[in-house]
Amino acid sequence: MFPTGEQIELRHLDQRALVVEVGGGLRDYRIGERALLDGYGEREMATSGRGQCLIPWPNRVRDGSYEFAGERHQLPLTEPDKRNAIHGLVRWVNWRVGDRDERRVRMEYLLHPQDGYPFTLALALDYELGEDGLTVRTSATNAGEEPCPFGAGAHPYLTAGTETIDSCTLRAPGSTRLTSDDRAIPAGSEPVEGSEYDFRVAREIGGATQLDTGFSDLERDGDGRARVELTDPDGGAAVSLWQDESYPYLMLFTGDAIPAPDRRRRGLAVEPMTCAPNAFQSGAGLITLQPGETFTGAWGISPSATERHG
């Protein structure tokens, strides 16, 4: 038995992705032999959020405490050193394999009411390989009888094939940076214009740049998608992550705080989010799902143009 349970392999042309039972997460994605994710092995746990799904909230809730519809709720403090609840409730549960074929799979999970989150969500993650890469569609239906607070995110680490990300160039769409306190809770916001956080024009990351930073006001292409692009300027390999308009927030993490030194700065965590960190308290981007209402959103990963069609 593998630490992440059943391993579901998807293939299309020379693309290969591995989805896992535990957390319904994404363990690996590659074109031929080139990895587009800094993932993990089949005999490893998912460390530092690698490839995990973040529901019913992404990022953090300060003190794990929030009020909704006049009721106070207390979540488990899953980031005890900072006294926060982090990254939702479904990262370590077993998801069920639904419809599947060679290049797509649906992972399903029913989140039952529990202490801190007394609501019911019917969840699905649809992974599909196509001509332009990997698409991940998330849906969440309020299966209970009362409105519920909701947010979603994902936590893949991109790699352009370099030993570290320091030499890579990064283009990222955030126009506004979320400033944060020493507990990684938003404390305000400011434009990125002229600052070290402005990656709207591609530039080298460099060894001194440390990101554990949220962004909003994302610049989008004509198709409504916001894109992050990571490129190895020497080898020419590139990878991009796109997120549709249901994800108005973005987190970038260079991995400097990862406990294992040999995993730091090996990949760039690019995290599409439907809401800001601490949204259960601040309300920034928080979604309220009415009984029977469904949220849907999509994000995806694409290789460079020369590699897309195998």
C-alpha positions, -999 to 999 in steps of 0.1 A, spaced: 0 0 0 14 34 -10 12 63 15 -11 82 -9 -33 52 -17 -44 42 -52 -23 57 -80 -44 67 -110 -23 71 -142 -35 93 -170 -20 93 -205 -24 114 -237 1 115 -265 34 118 -246 18 133 -215 15 114 -182 -1 125 -150 -6 107 -117 -35 114 -94 -37 99 -60 -65 86 -37 -54 105 -6 -66 141 -9 -75 135 -46 -41 152 -52 -18 155 -82 15 137 -76 32 140 -110 28 155 -144 53 152 -172 59 155 -210 80 125 -220 107 124 -194 105 161 -185 87 168 -152 65 199 -151 59 195 -114 82 192 -85 62 163 -72 70 133 -50 75 96 -52 50 68 -49 65 58 -16 64 93 -1 37 114 16 27 147 0 50 172 18 45 209 20 11 207 3 25 193 -29 -3 189 -55 -30 190 -28 -66 203 -31 -74 230 -5 -112 229 4 -133 243 20 -107 271 24 -72 277 10 -43 291 30 -50 301 66 -77 310 92 -63 330 121 -68 311 154 -90 287 134 -119 308 146 -147 324 125 -183 335 127 -209 326 101 -246 333 101 -244 345 137 -227 313 150 -191 310 162 -170 280 150 -136 267 160 -115 247 135 -85 225 145 -52 244 146 -34 224 119 -5 250 118 1 250 156 33 271 155 14 300 140 -19 291 157 -38 289 124 -60 264 106 -44 258 73 -55 245 38 -89 230 45 -102 196 56 -98 172 26 -60 169 21 -56 137 40 -89 119 34 -95 91 9 -113 103 -23 -133 79 -44 -125 72 -81 -155 80 -103 -157 81 -140 -124 75 -157 -107 66 -190 -72 67 -203 -68 105 -202 -92 117 -175 -105 108 -141 -131 122 -117 -123 121 -80 -152 124 -56 -156 131 -18 -185 138 4 -174 162 32 -197 156 62 -204 181 90 -178 181 118 -166 203 146 -157 237 132 -174 231 99 -209 218 104 -218 218 67 -221 192 39 -202 195 6 -203 171 -23 -169 176 -40 -155 165 -74 -121 170 -90 -119 163 -128 -84 158 -141 -81 157 -179 -52 156 -204 -57 173 -237 -39 189 -266 -29 220 -245 -20 201 -213 -37 193 -180 -70 208 -169 -83 205 -134 -120 213 -128 -133 216 -93 -169 215 -83 -185 218 -49 -222 215 -41 -238 225 -8 -256 192 0 -269 205 33 -299 224 44 -282 257 54 -259 282 36 -222 275 41 -189 294 37 -167 281 10 -133 286 -6 -110 265 -28 -74 263 -39 -47 241 -52 -10 237 -44 11 224 -73 49 232 -75 60 241 -110 95 233 -123 113 242 -155 138 214 -150 165 234 -132 181 224 -99 166 254 -82 143 281 -94 169 309 -88 180 310 -125 145 308 -139 125 337 -152 90 343 -138 61 361 -153 31 364 -129 -1 385 -133 -6 400 -98 -10 438 -98 -17 440 -60 3 423 -32 -13 412 0 9 422 29 10 399 58 20 397 95 43 372 112 15 346 112 11 348 74 -23 365 78 -31 394 55 -25 428 71 -32 451 41 -25 454 4 -4 476 -19 3 479 -57 33 458 -69 43 486 -93 81 493 -89 85 468 -61 104 434 -59 70 417 -62 63 430 -97 66 400 -121 41 412 -147 70 415 -171 91 383 -170 124 386 -151 148 364 -133 138 352 -98 173 352 -84 185 337 -51 176 367 -29 139 367 -38 117 350 -12 80 347 -19 53 334 4 30 361 -10 -6 365 -20 -17 385 -50 -50 400 -63 -61 422 -92 -47 396 -116 -41 406 -152 -59 383 -176 -57 373 -212 -86 377 -237 -99 343 -227 -103 355 -191 -74 334 -178 -46 346 -156 -12 329 -163 20 323 -144 50 313 -165 83 298 -153 111 295 -178 146 281 -179 164 308 -200 194 285 -207 176 252 -215 145 269 -230 121 247 -211 90 265 -198 58 256 -179 27 278 -172 -2 276 -149 -35 292 -158 -66 299 -137 -100 310 -148 -121 339 -134 -134 318 -106 -100 321 -90 -93 359 -84 -64 353 -60 -30 338 -64 -3 326 -40 34 323 -49 58 303 -26 95 299 -33 98 272 -7 123 288 16 105 277 48 101 240 37 115 219 66 136 196 43 166 216 31 170 196 0 134 205 -12 137 242 -7 135 263 -39 134 233 -61 100 243 -74 77 273 -73 44 267 -56 17 284 -77 -16 284 -59 -48 295 -75 -73 306 -48 -110 316 -49 -105 338 -18 -78 355 1 -60 340 31 -81 343 63 -113 349 42 -134 330 68 -127 360 90 -122 389 66 -148 379 39 -123 388 11 -135 366 -18 -154 343 5 -182 324 -13 -215 316 4 -231 285 -11 -269 282 -7 -284 248 -3 -282 229 -36 -259 256 -51 -227 244 -69 -194 262 -74 -173 253 -104 -139 265 -114 -109 254 -135 -71 258 -136 -45 240 -156 -8 234 -164 6 237 -199 41 229 -213 59 252 -237 44 256 -271 69 234 -288 61 205 -265 23 207 -264 15 183 -292 41 156 -285 
